[in-house]
């Protein structure tokens, strides 16, 4: 339960920061996160297809 409260507080801080940042910065940061998650998903998928354990 404490972990959930801490995660929600951190989310609130992050959303507050994004609300005060310029729109172009927020879009650029979002694009970087999407690319990062896409690369991670592709690496996980490739690792599972080859039968090697993902690290």
GROMACS elastic network, one bead per residue, 0.5 to 0.9 nm:
[ bonds ]
;  ai    aj funct       b0    kb
    1     4     6  0.51475   500
    1     5     6  0.64470   500
    1     6     6  0.87485   500
    2     5     6  0.51332   500
    2     6     6  0.62039   500
    2     7     6  0.85767   500
    3     6     6  0.51101   500
    3     7     6  0.60785   500
    3     8     6  0.86180   500
    4     7     6  0.50547   500
    4     8     6  0.61692   500
    4     9     6  0.85862   500
    5     8     6  0.51809   500
    5     9     6  0.61845   500
    5    10     6  0.86403   500
    6     9     6  0.50939   500
    6    10     6  0.61605   500
    6    11     6  0.85685   500
    7    10     6  0.51019   500
    7    11     6  0.61160   500
    7    12     6  0.86276   500
    8    12     6  0.61838   500
    8    13     6  0.87042   500
    9    12     6  0.50735   500
    9    13     6  0.63584   500
    9    14     6  0.87174   500
   10    13     6  0.51013   500
   10    14     6  0.62052   500
   10    15     6  0.86298   500
   11    14     6  0.50556   500
   11    15     6  0.60922   500
   11    16     6  0.84602   500
   12    15     6  0.51498   500
   12    16     6  0.60281   500
   12    17     6  0.85570   500
   13    16     6  0.50840   500
   13    17     6  0.62173   500
   13    18     6  0.87355   500
   14    17     6  0.51096   500
   14    18     6  0.62982   500
   14    19     6  0.86915   500
   15    18     6  0.50545   500
   15    19     6  0.61423   500
   15    20     6  0.88428   500
   16    19     6  0.51220   500
   16    20     6  0.66475   500
   16    21     6  0.88950   500
   17    20     6  0.54207   500
   17    21     6  0.63322   500
   18    21     6  0.50485   500
   18    22     6  0.79149   500
   18    23     6  0.84414   500
   18    25     6  0.86817   500
   18    26     6  0.63332   500
   19    22     6  0.80052   500
   19    23     6  0.86026   500
   19    26     6  0.86541   500
   20    23     6  0.88772   500
   21    24     6  0.83781   500
   21    25     6  0.65781   500
   21    26     6  0.65672   500
   22    25     6  0.54078   500
   22    26     6  0.64383   500
   22    27     6  0.88505   500
   23    26     6  0.50802   500
   23    27     6  0.61633   500
   23    28     6  0.85655   500
   24    27     6  0.51834   500
   24    28     6  0.61213   500
   24    29     6  0.85740   500
   25    28     6  0.50854   500
   25    29     6  0.60469   500
   25    30     6  0.84473   500
   26    29     6  0.51547   500
   26    30     6  0.60493   500
   26    31     6  0.85802   500
   27    30     6  0.50251   500
   27    31     6  0.61372   500
   27    32     6  0.86880   500
   28    31     6  0.50686   500
   28    32     6  0.62925   500
   28    33     6  0.87301   500
   29    32     6  0.51213   500
   29    33     6  0.63113   500
   29    34     6  0.87070   500
   30    33     6  0.51243   500
   30    34     6  0.61948   500
   30    35     6  0.86887   500
   31    34     6  0.50633   500
   31    35     6  0.62014   500
   31    36     6  0.85425   500
   32    35     6  0.52151   500
   32    36     6  0.61229   500
   32    37     6  0.86563   500
   33    36     6  0.50057   500
   33    37     6  0.61263   500
   33    38     6  0.84788   500
   34    37     6  0.51855   500
   34    38     6  0.60516   500
   34    39     6  0.86486   500
   35    39     6  0.61626   500
   35    40     6  0.85441   500
   36    39     6  0.52736   500
   36    40     6  0.62288   500
   36    41     6  0.86830   500
   37    41     6  0.60881   500
   37    42     6  0.86237   500
   38    41     6  0.50946   500
   38    42     6  0.62069   500
   38    43     6  0.86212   500
   39    42     6  0.51630   500
   39    43     6  0.61719   500
   39    44     6  0.85966   500
   40    43     6  0.51890   500
   40    44     6  0.61732   500
   40    45     6  0.86202   500
   41    44     6  0.51205   500
   41    45     6  0.61135   500
   41    46     6  0.85957   500
   42    45     6  0.50885   500
   42    46     6  0.60828   500
   42    47     6  0.84753   500
   43    46     6  0.51799   500
   43    47     6  0.60421   500
   43    48     6  0.86170   500
   43    54     6  0.84251   500
   44    47     6  0.51102   500
   44    48     6  0.62104   500
   44    49     6  0.86723   500
   44    54     6  0.64431   500
   44    55     6  0.88152   500
   45    48     6  0.52649   500
   45    49     6  0.62500   500
   45    50     6  0.88195   500
   46    49     6  0.52126   500
   46    50     6  0.63978   500
   46    51     6  0.87821   500
   47    50     6  0.54196   500
   47    51     6  0.64124   500
   47    52     6  0.56046   500
   47    53     6  0.66557   500
   47    54     6  0.57960   500
   47    55     6  0.89905   500
   48    51     6  0.51359   500
   48    52     6  0.62188   500
   48    53     6  0.69088   500
   48    54     6  0.70417   500
   49    52     6  0.78202   500
   50    53     6  0.87657   500
   51    54     6  0.88959   500
